[in-house]
Amino acid sequence: MLRLLLDGELDVDTAAALREDLTVLAARSTVPSLVLDLSGVTFCDLASLYTLLGICRTLPLVGIEVRLVEPSAAVRTAARRAGLATDLNLDRGGEEPPPVALP
């Protein structure tokens, strides 16, 4: 698993760079999963949300599971306003479900 912390602004300019960087990473990667930690994102626009959605839908096609975790308030607010919180699995803050205790 590879965990990347995204911080700062995610906008039309930075989203393009993120998409390009993750494309290169996916082409060279041997890891089966990628976790994008969104806790440091201070601004998020619609282009960024669709970029994240594209990443979440495309990388699994090449065998890389993608999870978005710990979305900042900026990400959650933007996703809700755009109606993409469910598509991006951010309804519960993008957190992983708690472990289930077995009897």
MOPAC internal coordinates of N, CA, C and O (Angstrom, degrees):
PM7 1SCF
backbone

  N    0.0000 0     0.00 0     0.00 0    0    0    0
  C    1.4496 1     0.00 0     0.00 0    1    0    0
  C    1.5259 1   108.08 1     0.00 0    2    1    0
  O    1.2310 1   121.50 1   -40.56 1    3    2    1
  N    1.3030 1   114.74 1   139.44 1    3    2    1
  C    1.4604 1   122.00 1   175.69 1    5    3    2
  C    1.5174 1   107.52 1  -117.83 1    6    5    3
  O    1.2310 1   120.68 1   -51.75 1    7    6    5
  N    1.3356 1   116.30 1   128.25 1    7    6    5
  C    1.4619 1   120.93 1   179.51 1    9    7    6
  C    1.5215 1   108.46 1  -114.11 1   10    9    7
  O    1.2310 1   121.01 1   -55.07 1   11   10    9
  N    1.3372 1   115.67 1   124.93 1   11   10    9
  C    1.4565 1   121.66 1   178.80 1   13   11   10
  C    1.5149 1   109.31 1  -115.69 1   14   13   11
  O    1.2310 1   120.89 1   -48.01 1   15   14   13
  N    1.3158 1   115.90 1   131.99 1   15   14   13
  C    1.4577 1   121.73 1   176.68 1   17   15   14
  C    1.5195 1   108.17 1   -96.00 1   18   17   15
  O    1.2310 1   120.68 1   -60.96 1   19   18   17
  N    1.3249 1   116.31 1   119.04 1   19   18   17
  C    1.4576 1   121.13 1   175.87 1   21   19   18
  C    1.5108 1   107.67 1   -95.80 1   22   21   19
  O    1.2310 1   120.72 1   -45.99 1   23   22   21
  N    1.3404 1   116.22 1   134.01 1   23   22   21
  C    1.4557 1   118.34 1   178.11 1   25   23   22
  C    1.5174 1   110.07 1  -141.12 1   26   25   23
  O    1.2310 1   121.64 1   -19.00 1   27   26   25
  N    1.3205 1   114.46 1   161.00 1   27   26   25
  C    1.4555 1   120.22 1  -178.01 1   29   27   26
  C    1.5135 1   111.08 1    87.42 1   30   29   27
  O    1.2310 1   121.35 1    25.39 1   31   30   29
  N    1.3155 1   115.03 1  -154.61 1   31   30   29
  C    1.4639 1   120.71 1  -176.68 1   33   31   30
  C    1.5164 1   111.90 1   -89.62 1   34   33   31
  O    1.2310 1   121.26 1   -44.34 1   35   34   33
  N    1.3297 1   115.19 1   135.66 1   35   34   33
  C    1.4550 1   121.88 1   170.48 1   37   35   34
  C    1.5207 1   106.19 1  -108.82 1   38   37   35
  O    1.2310 1   120.91 1   -70.79 1   39   38   37
  N    1.3082 1   115.87 1   109.21 1   39   38   37
  C    1.4616 1   120.21 1   179.19 1   41   39   38
  C    1.5210 1   108.90 1  -137.85 1   42   41   39
  O    1.2310 1   120.47 1     7.55 1   43   42   41
  N    1.3090 1   116.71 1  -172.45 1   43   42   41
  C    1.4560 1   120.88 1  -175.08 1   45   43   42
  C    1.5303 1   111.40 1   -56.81 1   46   45   43
  O    1.2310 1   119.67 1   144.93 1   47   46   45
  N    1.3211 1   118.24 1   -35.07 1   47   46   45
  C    1.4603 1   120.85 1  -179.97 1   49   47   46
  C    1.5283 1   112.32 1   -75.11 1   50   49   47
  O    1.2310 1   120.12 1   132.15 1   51   50   49
  N    1.3105 1   117.37 1   -47.85 1   51   50   49
  C    1.4624 1   120.23 1  -178.01 1   53   51   50
  C    1.5236 1   111.72 1   -74.77 1   54   53   51
  O    1.2310 1   120.00 1   152.28 1   55   54   53
  N    1.3254 1   117.60 1   -27.72 1   55   54   53
  C    1.4658 1   120.52 1   178.72 1   57   55   54
  C    1.5228 1   110.45 1   -64.69 1   58   57   55
  O    1.2310 1   120.51 1   141.82 1   59   58   57
  N    1.3190 1   116.63 1   -38.18 1   59   58   57
  C    1.4680 1   119.99 1   178.41 1   61   59   58
  C    1.5211 1   110.69 1   -63.75 1   62   61   59
  O    1.2310 1   120.45 1   137.47 1   63   62   61
  N    1.3274 1   116.74 1   -42.53 1   63   62   61
  C    1.4686 1   120.62 1   178.51 1   65   63   62
  C    1.5223 1   110.59 1   -65.46 1   66   65   63
  O    1.2310 1   120.06 1   139.49 1   67   66   65
  N    1.3295 1   117.48 1   -40.51 1   67   66   65
  C    1.4639 1   121.54 1   178.05 1   69   67   66
  C    1.5245 1   110.29 1   -60.56 1   70   69   67
  O    1.2310 1   120.68 1   133.91 1   71   70   69
  N    1.3152 1   116.30 1   -46.09 1   71   70   69
  C    1.4671 1   120.96 1   179.61 1   73   71   70
  C    1.5320 1   110.46 1   -59.70 1   74   73   71
  O    1.2310 1   120.62 1   134.98 1   75   74   73
  N    1.3238 1   116.42 1   -45.02 1   75   74   73
  C    1.4655 1   120.31 1  -179.71 1   77   75   74
  C    1.5286 1   111.33 1   -64.95 1   78   77   75
  O    1.2310 1   120.66 1   135.19 1   79   78   77
  N    1.3356 1   116.35 1   -44.81 1   79   78   77
  C    1.4654 1   120.39 1  -179.94 1   81   79   78
  C    1.5205 1   111.57 1   -62.12 1   82   81   79
  O    1.2310 1   120.33 1   137.84 1   83   82   81
  N    1.3281 1   116.98 1   -42.16 1   83   82   81
  C    1.4660 1   119.79 1  -179.42 1   85   83   82
  C    1.5238 1   111.84 1   -72.00 1   86   85   83
  O    1.2310 1   120.07 1   152.08 1   87   86   85
  N    1.3232 1   117.47 1   -27.92 1   87   86   85
  C    1.4657 1   120.66 1   175.30 1   89   87   86
  C    1.5216 1   109.63 1   -65.03 1   90   89   87
  O    1.2310 1   120.58 1   134.91 1   91   90   89
  N    1.3337 1   116.50 1   -45.09 1   91   90   89
  C    1.4681 1   120.96 1   177.79 1   93   91   90
  C    1.5254 1   109.89 1   -64.09 1   94   93   91
  O    1.2310 1   120.64 1   135.04 1   95   94   93
  N    1.3191 1   116.39 1   -44.96 1   95   94   93
  C    1.4637 1   121.03 1   179.44 1   97   95   94
  C    1.5256 1   110.73 1   -58.05 1   98   97   95
  O    1.2310 1   120.64 1   134.24 1   99   98   97
  N    1.3257 1   116.39 1   -45.76 1   99   98   97
  C    1.4657 1   120.59 1  -178.77 1  101   99   98
  C    1.5265 1   111.14 1   -63.38 1  102  101   99
  O    1.2310 1   120.82 1   141.68 1  103  102  101
  N    1.3167 1   116.03 1   -38.32 1  103  102  101
  C    1.4627 1   119.58 1  -179.37 1  105  103  102
  C    1.5285 1   112.23 1   -66.45 1  106  105  103
  O    1.2310 1   120.55 1   150.33 1  107  106  105
  N    1.3290 1   116.55 1   -29.67 1  107  106  105
  C    1.4628 1   121.10 1  -176.39 1  109  107  106
  C    1.5283 1   113.60 1  -102.31 1  110  109  107
  O    1.2310 1   120.28 1   172.61 1  111  110  109
  N    1.3091 1   117.06 1    -7.39 1  111  110  109
  C    1.4565 1   121.27 1  -168.89 1  113  111  110
  C    1.5139 1   113.55 1   -81.94 1  114  113  111
  O    1.2310 1   122.43 1   -30.62 1  115  114  113
  N    1.3179 1   112.94 1   149.38 1  115  114  113
  C    1.4636 1   120.11 1   171.34 1  117  115  114
  C    1.5277 1   110.26 1  -118.05 1  118  117  115
  O    1.2310 1   120.38 1  -176.56 1  119  118  117
  N    1.3456 1   116.88 1     3.44 1  119  118  117
  C    1.4635 1   120.43 1   179.97 1  121  119  118
  C    1.5225 1   109.72 1   -82.70 1  122  121  119
  O    1.2310 1   120.44 1   -37.90 1  123  122  121
  N    1.3376 1   116.77 1   142.10 1  123  122  121
  C    1.4593 1   119.49 1  -178.40 1  125  123  122
  C    1.5221 1   114.45 1   -84.17 1  126  125  123
  O    1.2310 1   120.25 1   168.51 1  127  126  125
  N    1.3424 1   117.13 1   -11.49 1  127  126  125
  C    1.4624 1   117.46 1  -178.77 1  129  127  126
  C    1.5199 1   111.17 1  -146.54 1  130  129  127
  O    1.2310 1   122.14 1   -29.94 1  131  130  129
  N    1.3286 1   113.52 1   150.06 1  131  130  129
  C    1.4529 1   122.88 1  -179.78 1  133  131  130
  C    1.5198 1   107.88 1  -128.27 1  134  133  131
  O    1.2310 1   120.88 1   -52.42 1  135  134  133
  N    1.3167 1   115.92 1   127.58 1  135  134  133
  C    1.4523 1   121.58 1   177.51 1  137  135  134
  C    1.5187 1   107.22 1  -112.26 1  138  137  135
  O    1.2310 1   120.55 1   -57.87 1  139  138  137
  N    1.3205 1   116.55 1   122.13 1  139  138  137
  C    1.4577 1   121.84 1   176.92 1  141  139  138
  C    1.5196 1   108.02 1  -102.64 1  142  141  139
  O    1.2310 1   120.90 1   -69.08 1  143  142  141
  N    1.3089 1   115.88 1   110.92 1  143  142  141
  C    1.4622 1   122.95 1   179.21 1  145  143  142
  C    1.5220 1   107.46 1   -87.14 1  146  145  143
  O    1.2310 1   120.49 1   -64.98 1  147  146  145
  N    1.3191 1   116.67 1   115.02 1  147  146  145
  C    1.4595 1   122.58 1  -174.65 1  149  147  146
  C    1.5237 1   112.65 1  -100.03 1  150  149  147
  O    1.2310 1   120.15 1  -165.29 1  151  150  149
  N    1.3242 1   117.32 1    14.71 1  151  150  149
  C    1.4616 1   120.38 1  -174.79 1  153  151  150
  C    1.5235 1   113.42 1   -66.41 1  154  153  151
  O    1.2310 1   119.76 1   155.96 1  155  154  153
  N    1.3157 1   118.06 1   -24.04 1  155  154  153
  C    1.4602 1   120.83 1  -177.79 1  157  155  154
  C    1.5148 1   114.95 1   -95.30 1  158  157  155
  O    1.2310 1   119.96 1  -176.22 1  159  158  157
  N    1.3193 1   117.68 1     3.78 1  159  158  157
  C    1.4668 1   120.62 1  -178.12 1  161  159  158
  C    1.5276 1   109.56 1   -76.93 1  162  161  159
  O    1.2310 1   120.72 1   -56.81 1  163  162  161
  N    1.3309 1   116.24 1   123.19 1  163  162  161
  C    1.4629 1   121.52 1  -176.93 1  165  163  162
  C    1.5208 1   113.51 1   -98.86 1  166  165  163
  O    1.2310 1   120.18 1   162.66 1  167  166  165
  N    1.3228 1   117.25 1   -17.34 1  167  166  165
  C    1.4636 1   122.67 1   178.53 1  169  167  166
  C    1.5082 1   107.59 1  -150.35 1  170  169  167
  O    1.2310 1   120.83 1   -37.63 1  171  170  169
  N    1.3314 1   116.03 1   142.37 1  171  170  169
  C    1.4642 1   120.30 1  -179.11 1  173  171  170
  C    1.5207 1   108.50 1  -146.46 1  174  173  171
  O    1.2310 1   120.41 1   -53.39 1  175  174  173
  N    1.3320 1   116.82 1   126.61 1  175  174  173
  C    1.4600 1   119.78 1   179.25 1  177  175  174
  C    1.5341 1   109.99 1  -109.58 1  178  177  175
  O    1.2310 1   121.37 1    -0.81 1  179  178  177
  N    1.3144 1   114.99 1   179.19 1  179  178  177
  C    1.4693 1   121.22 1  -176.30 1  181  179  178
  C    1.5285 1   111.88 1   -62.68 1  182  181  179
  O    1.2310 1   120.22 1   140.01 1  183  182  181
  N    1.3194 1   117.18 1   -39.99 1  183  182  181
  C    1.4684 1   120.14 1   178.79 1  185  183  182
  C    1.5241 1   110.67 1   -59.31 1  186  185  183
  O    1.2310 1   120.71 1   139.69 1  187  186  185
  N    1.3145 1   116.25 1   -40.31 1  187  186  185
  C    1.4689 1   120.84 1   179.40 1  189  187  186
  C    1.5229 1   111.60 1   -65.64 1  190  189  187
  O    1.2310 1   120.99 1   138.33 1  191  190  189
  N    1.3113 1   115.72 1   -41.67 1  191  190  189
  C    1.4610 1   119.40 1   179.47 1  193  191  190
  C    1.5242 1   110.98 1   -61.84 1  194  193  191
  O    1.2310 1   120.60 1   136.43 1  195  194  193
  N    1.3265 1   116.46 1   -43.57 1  195  194  193
  C    1.4622 1   119.35 1   178.70 1  197  195  194
  C    1.5215 1   111.72 1   -69.34 1  198  197  195
  O    1.2310 1   120.28 1   149.45 1  199  198  197
  N    1.3288 1   117.07 1   -30.55 1  199  198  197
  C    1.4643 1   119.99 1   174.37 1  201  199  198
  C    1.5187 1   109.92 1   -64.92 1  202  201  199
  O    1.2310 1   120.36 1   133.47 1  203  202  201
  N    1.3386 1   116.92 1   -46.53 1  203  202  201
  C    1.4677 1   120.35 1   177.76 1  205  203  202
  C    1.5239 1   111.08 1   -60.86 1  206  205  203
  O    1.2310 1   120.60 1   138.49 1  207  206  205
  N    1.3234 1   116.45 1   -41.51 1  207  206  205
  C    1.4586 1   120.27 1   178.57 1  209  207  206
  C    1.5247 1   110.65 1   -62.36 1  210  209  207
  O    1.2310 1   120.70 1   136.88 1  211  210  209
  N    1.3225 1   116.27 1   -43.12 1  211  210  209
  C    1.4682 1   120.16 1   177.85 1  213  211  210
  C    1.5132 1   112.05 1   -62.01 1  214  213  211
  O    1.2310 1   120.44 1   138.93 1  215  214  213
  N    1.3233 1   116.76 1   -41.07 1  215  214  213
  C    1.4634 1   121.64 1   177.56 1  217  215  214
  C    1.5296 1   110.09 1   -62.07 1  218  217  215
  O    1.2310 1   120.87 1   134.68 1  219  218  217
  N    1.3281 1   115.94 1   -45.32 1  219  218  217
  C    1.4713 1   120.68 1  -179.28 1  221  219  218
  C    1.5225 1   112.57 1   -64.64 1  222  221  219
  O    1.2310 1   120.34 1   152.52 1  223  222  221
  N    1.3036 1   116.95 1   -27.48 1  223  222  221
  C    1.4737 1   120.07 1  -178.67 1  225  223  222
  C    1.5241 1   112.54 1   -93.93 1  226  225  223
  O    1.2310 1   119.72 1   154.91 1  227  226  225
  N    1.3231 1   118.14 1   -25.09 1  227  226  225
  C    1.4568 1   121.41 1  -174.13 1  229  227  226
  C    1.5198 1   113.44 1   -91.16 1  230  229  227
  O    1.2310 1   119.96 1   133.70 1  231  230  229
  N    1.3260 1   117.68 1   -46.30 1  231  230  229
  C    1.4594 1   119.30 1  -175.81 1  233  231  230
  C    1.5279 1   113.57 1   -60.28 1  234  233  231
  O    1.2310 1   118.81 1   144.79 1  235  234  233
  N    1.3341 1   119.88 1   -35.21 1  235  234  233
  C    1.4752 1   117.70 1   176.01 1  237  235  234
  C    1.5350 1   112.92 1   -60.42 1  238  237  235
  O    1.2310 1   120.07 1   156.45 1  239  238  237
  N    1.3200 1   117.47 1   -23.55 1  239  238  237
  C    1.4578 1   120.32 1   178.49 1  241  239  238
  C    1.5296 1   112.43 1   -68.00 1  242  241  239
  O    1.2310 1   120.98 1   159.39 1  243  242  241
  N    1.3409 1   115.74 1   -20.61 1  243  242  241
  C    1.4596 1   120.21 1   176.67 1  245  243  242
  C    1.5271 1   111.00 1  -109.28 1  246  245  243
  O    1.2310 1   120.82 1  -163.03 1  247  246  245
  N    1.3422 1   116.05 1    16.97 1  247  246  245
  C    1.4511 1   121.03 1   173.10 1  249  247  246
  C    1.5137 1   116.33 1    87.84 1  250  249  247
  O    1.2310 1   120.04 1  -162.50 1  251  250  249
  N    1.3299 1   117.52 1    17.50 1  251  250  249
  C    1.4602 1   120.37 1   178.69 1  253  251  250
  C    1.5247 1   108.94 1  -115.44 1  254  253  251
  O    1.2310 1   121.00 1   -66.69 1  255  254  253
  N    1.3236 1   115.68 1   113.31 1  255  254  253
  C    1.4621 1   121.31 1   176.36 1  257  255  254
  C    1.5273 1   108.07 1   -72.68 1  258  257  255
  O    1.2310 1   120.46 1   -42.44 1  259  258  257
  N    1.3263 1   116.72 1   137.56 1  259  258  257
  C    1.4640 1   121.18 1  -179.64 1  261  259  258
  C    1.5230 1   109.05 1  -121.54 1  262  261  259
  O    1.2310 1   121.13 1   -47.34 1  263  262  261
  N    1.3334 1   115.45 1   132.66 1  263  262  261
  C    1.4629 1   120.59 1   174.32 1  265  263  262
  C    1.5232 1   108.69 1  -128.44 1  266  265  263
  O    1.2310 1   120.99 1   -42.81 1  267  266  265
  N    1.3108 1   115.71 1   137.19 1  267  266  265
  C    1.4625 1   122.32 1   174.10 1  269  267  266
  C    1.5236 1   106.51 1  -101.17 1  270  269  267
  O    1.2310 1   120.19 1   -55.53 1  271  270  269
  N    1.3256 1   117.24 1   124.47 1  271  270  269
  C    1.4621 1   120.44 1  -177.42 1  273  271  270
  C    1.5158 1   110.66 1  -128.15 1  274  273  271
  O    1.2310 1   122.03 1   -23.26 1  275  274  273
  N    1.3218 1   113.72 1   156.74 1  275  274  273
  C    1.4551 1   124.18 1   175.06 1  277  275  274
  C    1.5332 1   113.85 1    47.72 1  278  277  275
  O    1.2310 1   120.26 1  -126.00 1  279  278  277
  N    1.3240 1   117.10 1    54.00 1  279  278  277
  C    1.4596 1   118.91 1   179.49 1  281  279  278
  C    1.5279 1   111.08 1   -64.44 1  282  281  279
  O    1.2310 1   121.09 1   -42.21 1  283  282  281
  N    1.3034 1   115.51 1   137.79 1  283  282  281
  C    1.4662 1   120.44 1   177.76 1  285  283  282
  C    1.5321 1   108.75 1   -70.04 1  286  285  283
  O    1.2310 1   121.20 1    -9.87 1  287  286  285
  N    1.3058 1   115.32 1   170.13 1  287  286  285
  C    1.4641 1   120.59 1   176.95 1  289  287  286
  C    1.5193 1   110.43 1   -59.63 1  290  289  287
  O    1.2310 1   120.05 1   143.79 1  291  290  289
  N    1.3295 1   117.50 1   -36.21 1  291  290  289
  C    1.4657 1   121.08 1   179.68 1  293  291  290
  C    1.5308 1   111.04 1   -63.48 1  294  293  291
  O    1.2310 1   120.38 1   138.66 1  295  294  293
  N    1.3160 1   116.87 1   -41.34 1  295  294  293
  C    1.4698 1   121.20 1   179.52 1  297  295  294
  C    1.5207 1   110.40 1   -69.19 1  298  297  295
  O    1.2310 1   120.38 1   132.93 1  299  298  297
  N    1.3305 1   116.87 1   -47.07 1  299  298  297
  C    1.4709 1   120.06 1  -179.64 1  301  299  298
  C    1.5244 1   111.21 1   -60.68 1  302  301  299
  O    1.2310 1   120.22 1   135.39 1  303  302  301
  N    1.3231 1   117.18 1   -44.61 1  303  302  301
  C    1.4621 1   120.96 1  -179.39 1  305  303  302
  C    1.5262 1   111.18 1   -63.11 1  306  305  303
  O    1.2310 1   120.51 1   132.81 1  307  306  305
  N    1.3204 1   116.62 1   -47.19 1  307  306  305
  C    1.4692 1   120.31 1  -179.94 1  309  307  306
  C    1.5286 1   111.05 1   -61.91 1  310  309  307
  O    1.2310 1   120.54 1   137.61 1  311  310  309
  N    1.3273 1   116.57 1   -42.39 1  311  310  309
  C    1.4644 1   120.46 1  -178.76 1  313  311  310
  C    1.5243 1   111.55 1   -66.07 1  314  313  311
  O    1.2310 1   120.45 1   139.53 1  315  314  313
  N    1.3157 1   116.74 1   -40.47 1  315  314  313
  C    1.4718 1   119.58 1   177.84 1  317  315  314
  C    1.5162 1   110.84 1   -64.99 1  318  317  315
  O    1.2310 1   120.25 1   134.90 1  319  318  317
  N    1.3201 1   117.13 1   -45.10 1  319  318  317
  C    1.4710 1   120.81 1   179.98 1  321  319  318
  C    1.5237 1   111.94 1   -61.69 1  322  321  319
  O    1.2310 1   120.84 1   144.84 1  323  322  321
  N    1.3261 1   116.01 1   -35.16 1  323  322  321
  C    1.4670 1   120.53 1  -179.49 1  325  323  322
  C    1.5232 1   112.28 1   -85.05 1  326  325  323
  O    1.2310 1   120.06 1   173.13 1  327  326  325
  N    1.3226 1   117.50 1    -6.87 1  327  326  325
  C    1.4596 1   120.95 1  -177.92 1  329  327  326
  C    1.5219 1   112.82 1    73.83 1  330  329  327
  O    1.2310 1   120.30 1  -154.33 1  331  330  329
  N    1.3362 1   117.03 1    25.67 1  331  330  329
  C    1.4618 1   120.96 1  -177.31 1  333  331  330
  C    1.5320 1   113.83 1  -111.55 1  334  333  331
  O    1.2310 1   120.13 1  -174.82 1  335  334  333
  N    1.3233 1   117.35 1     5.18 1  335  334  333
  C    1.4669 1   119.83 1  -177.80 1  337  335  334
  C    1.5257 1   111.77 1   -59.08 1  338  337  335
  O    1.2310 1   119.97 1   138.62 1  339  338  337
  N    1.3113 1   117.67 1   -41.38 1  339  338  337
  C    1.4604 1   121.00 1   179.77 1  341  339  338
  C    1.5202 1   110.51 1   -70.62 1  342  341  339
  O    1.2310 1   119.94 1   136.04 1  343  342  341
  N    1.3303 1   117.71 1   -43.96 1  343  342  341
  C    1.4626 1   121.11 1  -179.93 1  345  343  342
  C    1.5224 1   111.93 1   -60.44 1  346  345  343
  O    1.2310 1   120.66 1   145.73 1  347  346  345
  N    1.3265 1   116.34 1   -34.27 1  347  346  345
  C    1.4612 1   121.53 1   179.88 1  349  347  346
  C    1.5234 1   112.64 1   -92.16 1  350  349  347
  O    1.2310 1   120.36 1  -176.90 1  351  350  349
  N    1.3216 1   116.92 1     3.10 1  351  350  349
  C    1.4662 1   123.16 1  -178.66 1  353  351  350
  C    1.5284 1   111.23 1    58.25 1  354  353  351
  O    1.2310 1   120.99 1  -134.88 1  355  354  353
  N    1.3220 1   115.70 1    45.12 1  355  354  353
  C    1.4586 1   120.85 1  -179.63 1  357  355  354
  C    1.5214 1   112.34 1  -108.21 1  358  357  355
  O    1.2310 1   120.00 1  -174.56 1  359  358  357
  N    1.3185 1   117.60 1     5.44 1  359  358  357
  C    1.4574 1   120.37 1  -178.13 1  361  359  358
  C    1.5203 1   112.55 1   -58.26 1  362  361  359
  O    1.2310 1   120.83 1   146.10 1  363  362  361
  N    1.3211 1   116.02 1   -33.90 1  363  362  361
  C    1.4654 1   119.97 1   179.50 1  365  363  362
  C    1.5194 1   109.59 1  -106.96 1  366  365  363
  O    1.2310 1   120.49 1  -149.89 1  367  366  365
  N    1.3310 1   116.67 1    30.11 1  367  366  365
  C    1.4472 1   119.73 1   179.57 1  369  367  366
  C    1.5179 1   112.75 1    80.06 1  370  369  367
  O    1.2310 1   120.03 1  -171.95 1  371  370  369
  N    1.3259 1   117.54 1     8.05 1  371  370  369
  C    1.4468 1   120.85 1  -179.78 1  373  371  370
  C    1.5174 1   113.57 1    71.30 1  374  373  371
  O    1.2310 1   120.75 1  -169.60 1  375  374  373
  N    1.3271 1   116.17 1    10.40 1  375  374  373
  C    1.4520 1   119.74 1  -178.13 1  377  375  374
  C    1.5153 1   110.13 1   -77.91 1  378  377  375
  O    1.2310 1   121.48 1   -27.51 1  379  378  377
  N    1.2852 1   114.77 1   152.49 1  379  378  377
  C    1.4521 1   118.97 1   175.83 1  381  379  378
  C    1.5232 1   108.59 1   -70.39 1  382  381  379
  O    1.2310 1   120.00 1   -34.31 1  383  382  381
  N    1.3236 1   117.60 1   145.69 1  383  382  381
  C    1.4624 1   118.75 1   177.71 1  385  383  382
  C    1.5198 1   110.10 1   -63.62 1  386  385  383
  O    1.2310 1   120.63 1   -28.87 1  387  386  385
  N    1.3253 1   116.39 1   151.13 1  387  386  385
  C    1.4641 1   118.44 1   179.14 1  389  387  386
  C    1.5141 1   110.15 1   -66.52 1  390  389  387
  O    1.2310 1   120.64 1   -27.97 1  391  390  389
  N    1.3312 1   116.38 1   152.03 1  391  390  389
  C    1.4632 1   118.60 1   178.90 1  393  391  390
  C    1.5218 1   110.74 1   -64.00 1  394  393  391
  O    1.2310 1   121.54 1   -32.21 1  395  394  393
  N    1.2988 1   114.66 1   147.79 1  395  394  393
  C    1.4635 1   120.66 1   178.92 1  397  395  394
  C    1.5152 1   108.49 1   -94.46 1  398  397  395
  O    1.2310 1   120.88 1   -52.06 1  399  398  397
  N    1.3105 1   115.93 1   127.94 1  399  398  397
  C    1.4680 1   120.45 1   178.12 1  401  399  398
  C    1.5160 1   109.47 1   -79.42 1  402  401  399
  O    1.2310 1   120.76 1   -51.60 1  403  402  401
  N    1.2895 1   116.15 1   128.40 1  403  402  401
  C    1.4672 1   120.13 1   177.85 1  405  403  402
  C    1.5250 1   109.37 1   -90.86 1  406  405  403
  O    1.2310 1   120.91 1   -37.65 1  407  406  405
  N    1.3386 1   115.86 1   142.35 1  407  406  405
  C    1.4711 1   119.02 1  -179.53 1  409  407  406
  C    1.5066 1   111.90 1   -67.55 1  410  409  407
  O    1.2310 1   120.10 1   180.00 1  411  410  409

